[in-house]
Amino acid sequence: MTVEYIRYRIAAEQQPAFGQALASANQLLAQAPDCLGYQLSHCEEDPELFIWRIEWLSVDRHLNGFRKSAQFGAFFQLVKPFYQSIQEMNHYAVVQAGPGAAAE
C-alpha cells in the first residue's frame, strides 16, 4: 500500500466549490479498483489548508492503473480547477502505524 498526500491551500470563497468537487471526485475513487480509501482533512489552525489522503494498492497501480483508466478523465476535470492550489502531492510508504491509547 502507498498513501498519496495532496496538500491544498484554498481561499475561503473557493471552499464550497472545492468541497463539492472533492465529494464528486471521492465517488469516483470509491469505484476505482486501485483505491483502498480516502480522507479529506481540514486544518483547525489554518482554515485555508486541506489534506486529501488517498490510499492506493501501490504507486504503480495508481499511476498506471487509475491514471490510465476511463474514470480518470472525469476525476481530473473535477479537481483541475484547484490544481494551482496544490502545495504538495506525493506518495508515501507507511513505515510505522498503530493505535493510540484513546482507541481502546
Contact map, one row per residue, 1 for C-alpha under 8 A:
11100000000000000000000000000000000000000000000000000011110000000000000000000000000000000000110000000000
11110000000000000000000000000000000000000000000000000011111000000000000000000000000000000011110000000000
11111000000000000000000000000000000000000000000000001111000000000000000000000000000000000011110000000000
01111100000000000000000000000000000000000000000000011111000000000000000000000000000000001111000000000000
00111110000000000000000000000000000000000000000000111100000000000000000000000000000000011111000000000000
00011111000000000000000000000000000000000000000000111000000000000000000000000000000001111100000000000000
00001111100000000000000000000000000000000000000011110000000000000000000000000000000001111000000000000000
00000111110000000000000000000000000000000000000111100000000000000000000000000000000011110000000000000000
00000011111000000000000000000000000000000000000111000000000000000000000000000000000011100000000000000000
00000001111101100100000000000000000000000000000111000000000000000000000000000000000010000000000000000000
00000000111111100000000000000000000000000000000100000000000000000000000000000000000000000000000000000000
00000000011111100000000000000000000000000000001100000000000000000000000000000000000000000000000000000000
00000000001111110000000000000000000000000000000000000000000000000000000000000000000000000000000000000000
00000000011111111100000000000000000000000000000000000000000000000000000000000000000000000000000000000000
00000000011111111110000000000000000000000000000000000000000000000000000000000000000000000000000000000000
00000000000011111111000000000000000000000000000000000000000000000000000000000000000000000000000000000000
00000000000001111111100000000000000000000000000000000000000000000000000000000000000000000000000000000000
00000000010001111111110000000000000000000000000000000000000000000000000000000000010000000000000000000000
00000000000000111111111000000000000000000000000000000000000000000000000000000000000000000000000000000000
00000000000000011111111100000000000000000000000000000000000000000000000000000000000000000000000000000000
00000000000000001111111110000000000000000000000000000000000000000000000000000110000000000000000000000000
00000000000000000111111111000000000000000000000000000000000000000000000000000110000000000000000000000000
00000000000000000011111111100000000000000000000000000000000000000000000000000000000000000000000000000000
00000000000000000001111111110000000000000000000000000000000000000000000000000100000000000000000000000000
00000000000000000000111111111000000000000000000000000000000000000000000000100110000000000000000000000000
00000000000000000000011111111100000001000000000000000000000000000000000000000000000000000000000000000000
00000000000000000000001111111110000000000000000000000000000000000000000000000000000000000000000000000000
00000000000000000000000111111111000000000000000000000000000000000000001000100000000000000000000000000000
00000000000000000000000011111111001011000000000000000000000000000000000000000000000000000000000000000000
00000000000000000000000001111111001010000000000000000000000000000000000000000000000000000000000000000000
00000000000000000000000000111111101000000000000000000000000000000000000000000000000000000000000000000000
00000000000000000000000000011111111000000000000000000000000000000100001000000000000000000000000000000000
00000000000000000000000000000011111100000000000000000000000000000100000000000000000000000000000000000000
00000000000000000000000000000001111100000000000000000001110011001100000000000000000000000000000000000000
00000000000000000000000000001111111111000000000000000111100001000000000000000000000000000000000000000000
00000000000000000000000000000000111111000000000000000111100000000000000000000000000000000000000000000000
00000000000000000000000000001100001111100000000000000111000000000000000000000000000000000000000000000000
00000000000000000000000001001000001111110000000000011110000000000000000000000000000000000000000000000000
00000000000000000000000000000000000011111000000000011100000000000000000000000000000000000000000000000000
00000000000000000000000000000000000001111100000001111000000000000000000000000000000000000000000000000000
00000000000000000000000000000000000000111110000001111000000000000000000000000000000000000000000000000000
00000000000000000000000000000000000000011111001111100000000000000000000000000000000000000000000000000000
00000000000000000000000000000000000000001111111111100000000000000000000000000000000000000000000000000000
00000000000000000000000000000000000000000111111000000000000000000000000000000000000000000000000000000000
00000000000000000000000000000000000000000011111000000000000000000000000000000000000000000000000000000000
00000000000000000000000000000000000000000011111110000000000000000000000000000000000000000000000000000000
00000000000100000000000000000000000000000111111111000000000000000000000000000000000000000000000000000000
00000001111100000000000000000000000000000110011111000000000000000000000000000000000000000000000000000000
00000011110000000000000000000000000000000110011111100000000000000000000000000000000000000000000000000000
00000011110000000000000000000000000000011110001111110000000000000000000000000000000000000000000000000000
00001111000000000000000000000000000000011110000011111000000000000000000000000000000000000000000000000000
00011110000000000000000000000000000001111000000001111100000000000000000000000000000000000000000000000000
00111100000000000000000000000000000001111000000000111110000000000000000000000000000000000000000000000000
00111000000000000000000000000000001111100000000000011111000000000000000000000000000000000000000000000000
11110000000000000000000000000000001111000000000000001111100000000000000000000000000000000000000000000000
11110000000000000000000000000000011110000000000000000111111011000000000000000000000000000000000000000000
11000000000000000000000000000000011100000000000000000011111011000000000000000000000000000000000000000000
11000000000000000000000000000000010000000000000000000001111111000000000000000000000000000000000000000000
01000000000000000000000000000000000000000000000000000001111111100000000000000000000000000010000000000000
00000000000000000000000000000000000000000000000000000000011111111000000000000000000000000000000000000000
00000000000000000000000000000000010000000000000000000001111111111100000000000000000000000000000000000000
00000000000000000000000000000000011000000000000000000001111111111110000000000000000000000000000000000000
00000000000000000000000000000000000000000000000000000000001111111111000000000000000000000000000000000000
00000000000000000000000000000000000000000000000000000000000111111111000000000000000000000000000000000000
00000000000000000000000000000000010000000000000000000000000111111111100000000000000000000000000000000000
00000000000000000000000000000001110000000000000000000000000011111111101100000000000000000000000000000000
00000000000000000000000000000000000000000000000000000000000001111111100100000000000000000000000000000000
00000000000000000000000000000000000000000000000000000000000000111111110100000000000000000000000000000000
00000000000000000000000000000000000000000000000000000000000000001111111110000000000000000000000000000000
00000000000000000000000000000000000000000000000000000000000000000001111111000000000000000000000000000000
00000000000000000000000000010001000000000000000000000000000000000100111111100000000000000000000000000000
00000000000000000000000000000000000000000000000000000000000000000111111111110000000000000000000000000000
00000000000000000000000000000000000000000000000000000000000000000000111111111000000000000000000000000000
00000000000000000000000000000000000000000000000000000000000000000000011111111100000000000000000000000000
00000000000000000000000010010000000000000000000000000000000000000000001111111110000000000000000000000000
00000000000000000000000000000000000000000000000000000000000000000000000111111111000000000000000000000000
00000000000000000000000000000000000000000000000000000000000000000000000011111111100000000000000000000000
00000000000000000000110110000000000000000000000000000000000000000000000001111111100000000000000000000000
00000000000000000000110010000000000000000000000000000000000000000000000000111111111000000000000000000000
00000000000000000000000000000000000000000000000000000000000000000000000000011111111000000000000000000000
00000000000000000000000000000000000000000000000000000000000000000000000000001111111100000000000000000000
00000000000000000100000000000000000000000000000000000000000000000000000000000011111111000000000000000000
00000000000000000000000000000000000000000000000000000000000000000000000000000011111111000000000000000000
00000000000000000000000000000000000000000000000000000000000000000000000000000000111111000000000000000000
00000001110000000000000000000000000000000000000000000000000000000000000000000000011111100000000000000000
00000111100000000000000000000000000000000000000000000000000000000000000000000000011111111000000000000000
00000111100000000000000000000000000000000000000000000000000000000000000000000000000011111000000000000000
00001111000000000000000000000000000000000000000000000000000000000000000000000000000001111100000000000000
00011110000000000000000000000000000000000000000000000000000000000000000000000000000001111110000000000000
00011100000000000000000000000000000000000000000000000000000000000000000000000000000000011111000000000000
01111000000000000000000000000000000000000000000000000000001000000000000000000000000000001111100000000000
01111000000000000000000000000000000000000000000000000000000000000000000000000000000000000111110000000000
11100000000000000000000000000000000000000000000000000000000000000000000000000000000000000011111000000000
11100000000000000000000000000000000000000000000000000000000000000000000000000000000000000001111110000000
00000000000000000000000000000000000000000000000000000000000000000000000000000000000000000000111110000000
00000000000000000000000000000000000000000000000000000000000000000000000000000000000000000000011111000000
00000000000000000000000000000000000000000000000000000000000000000000000000000000000000000000011111100000
00000000000000000000000000000000000000000000000000000000000000000000000000000000000000000000000111110000
00000000000000000000000000000000000000000000000000000000000000000000000000000000000000000000000011111110
00000000000000000000000000000000000000000000000000000000000000000000000000000000000000000000000001111111
00000000000000000000000000000000000000000000000000000000000000000000000000000000000000000000000000111111
00000000000000000000000000000000000000000000000000000000000000000000000000000000000000000000000000111111
00000000000000000000000000000000000000000000000000000000000000000000000000000000000000000000000000111111
00000000000000000000000000000000000000000000000000000000000000000000000000000000000000000000000000011111
